[in-house]
């Protein structure tokens, strides 16, 4: 970890009087990303693709303190490594009993399919995550027209939904097994064989037939959700409590998943261990496969694709909770464009942890009162900015302007918040004792 050799005066002031601060995100370059000239990430940031030093392909934008590429804290005139800053700032920033920033927020822009992968369920290598499909975020959808917004491969299909043409005789053989344990063993064996046969096959038809597919696309100006090739009706979305925007997909550890194209937001634990099952025939020595290790920790339970979709919960006049798990939580504060800004404000409490804010659209203000101050302070915020609100602040207010304001808020939920979400969402999203929802 980078160290702070000489404490900037701004850091000393922060500890004496905690306040929100901006964080500079970091660009990640991978072969599957979009060419810089067409990058939706650069468009989101309002950066010129011809800017010197940019990589040829831009795949991800990271907001957080991942050891491989931590953000930079903008504190006064100082620019400080976020991991080092969090270590020095301690509980004042993170909250009681917390040793580091445990969450990483990303934007992924995939021009080519990612590998089919998963993460472990058990610590120390566990990594749970969720994907948020940003329907109606103009800067990410500009120029998209009628096209796929996100194409997601996820989990194992219900056996009756498996395509006979891609996996001939599989369903019959599976159902012919004498016991549930024998059926699962057969499932594992056939899947392992498919993985080993398919490593040189870019399409991976047999492999992908095992998995659910969730596609979000824009057709004739309207966003559609397709589950395993079938368009979801308004009635189906209504039964699941799904809104038009955004769509949230929960991906617990042990779940195979891939982004086959499009753009998503991702919130994850700050883990650093990925197991690749299939890499689209790339055979790149720099991207080794982990078939046997991955199969040993896979959750092979067949589930409906809709079980991975999370229904939102209104938690304030302008705030919707998108997801809460023991590992992370995400809210969306959304104040649509309106000439009359009276009453467009949201009081935000803290639940013992710091909060990361990502401004997706519009502009507004954060109103807060530093420790010991007699009056509130205002911090102007605008699209594509990322801020961290320290736990010691206690609370603040978000105010939207006439251009509208959409802010994602990531945080570590309290046990009470998790319980409240469990009661609202019911049992459909709970698959294990940790709470999947």
Secondary structure, DSSP 8 states (H G I E B T S, - for coil): ----SS--HHHHHHHHS---EEEE-EEE--TTBEEGGG-HHHHHHT--TT-TT--SEE-EEEEE--TTS--EEEETTEEEEHHHHHHHHTHHHH-TT--S--EEEEEEEESS---EEE-BSSTTSB--EEEEE-TT-HHHHTT--SSEEEEEEEEE--GGGS-TTTSTTHHHHHHTSSSHHHHHHHHHHHHHHHHHHSTT-SS-HHHHTTEEEEEEEEETTEEEEEETTEE--HHHHHHHT--SS-EEEEE-TT--EEEEEEEEEEEEES----EEEE-TT---TTS---HHHHHHH----B--GGGGB---EE-SSSEEEEEE-SS-EEEEEEE---S--TT-EEEEE--SS-EEEEEEEEEEEEEE--TT-SS-EEEEEETT-EEEE-GGG-EEEEEEEEEEEEEEEEE---HHHHHHHHHHH-STT--STT---
